[in-house]
Amino acid sequence: MQLIIRCLMIYIYLLFLGSIAIAQHFPDGLIAYTPHENCEHYCVNRILIIDPNTGETVEIESDGHHTIYSESLDWSAGQRYLLYWTNDFKANIADANTGETVGEIEFFQEIGRPIRQGVWYDWHPTQPLIAFIYISDFEPDQPFHSLHLFDVPTQQWIPLIDDLNIHPYLVQWSPDGQKILFRSGDVGTYPESDLYIYDMLTQNIVNLTDASNWYGHPDWSADSERITYVLDTDVLIHNIYTQEIESLYDFEDLHIGGSEWALDDTAILVWTHDTSNEDNDIEFYLIDLAEKSSDLILEVSSHFSGYDISPDGTAIVYLAGETNPKDVCILSLITQEEACLDGEKAYRVSYPAWGN
């Protein structure tokens, strides 16, 4: 009898451990993506927000007349809001808890110029503020470039720079919220591209690079002191205060599609693809900063669309499969274990977003 009780207790204990393992399998945070729709042409009318640990979902629907840009999803700090774009060139802000639209940004009405080339944006790390770099070449002789903030609660625009004599490609807040990083270069081309920092305190612009090459895929470190970026096939780290530049790893013949900090800033996550290879599969690598070594952690199909890193930098969410629809999967950067979420599959070009 004692043996039976002991075995039962061990069984219950193992179940308990298993439940803990399941509950802790994914990092905290909500994942947003555009689910697959059964239609003949490009149509994305919904966004699905899912908690990967509980499976609970919230759905955001467009107005039924406009298509959602599946690569435009961007979370605010604290996962309160989700920003997404529709094909009427409108930025929509949805409440992540209810799925209801709480704000709309129409650039023609607010800034006074129509969009022609595009808009780049990023949420402030702690406040409901969005930094926008807006480009309009509707009048070719008078191109218009501006850096604005948009305050979500008040729906007010805060101009920072009304006219930039550059073509910015992206905008990214520093984690301390004191600086805004952006990149410049000729729109639609890649021969030369500089990195700049706008200082919120001094209102000065600092040029980090020398325009001799294309500087791509920048990302801030958690301490807001270093930026990793790509120069050709080399992954670098640039200290913005000492101006020291460290070369981490050269991928030689591989084309680098993205790089960002991971694992408490002890590693850099990089994804590449070999353009000389017929399969052109995507490969993810982790660069160890201490060892300056690179480990292949994941290979996915060349039909790969996008991914996002978890808020704690320990996992990535991406789409798996060669055909539409695709599975939404998570890879641990610590154990390299992979698991796919239950529920609706994703549209083939959906770019998942993991909120912090």
Buried (B, 14 or more C-beta within 10 A) or exposed (E): EEEEEEEEEEEEEEEEEEEEEEEEBBBBBBBBBBBBBEEEEEEBBBBBBBBBBEEEBBEBEBEEEBBBBBBBBBBBBBBBBBBBBBEEBBBBBBBBEEBEBBBEBEBEEBBEBEBBBBBBBBBBBEBBBBBBBBBBBEEEEEBBBBBBBBBBEEEEBEEBBEEBEBBBBBBBBBBBBBBBBBBBBEBEEEEBBBBBBBEBEEEEBEEBBEBEBBBBBBBBBEEBBBBBBBBEBBBBBBEBEEEEBEEBBEBEEBBBBBBBBBBEBEBBBBBBBBEEEEEBBBBBBBBBBEEEEBEEBBEBBEBBBBBBBBBBBBBBBBBBBEEBBBBBBBBBBEEEEBBBBEBBBBBBBBBBBBBB
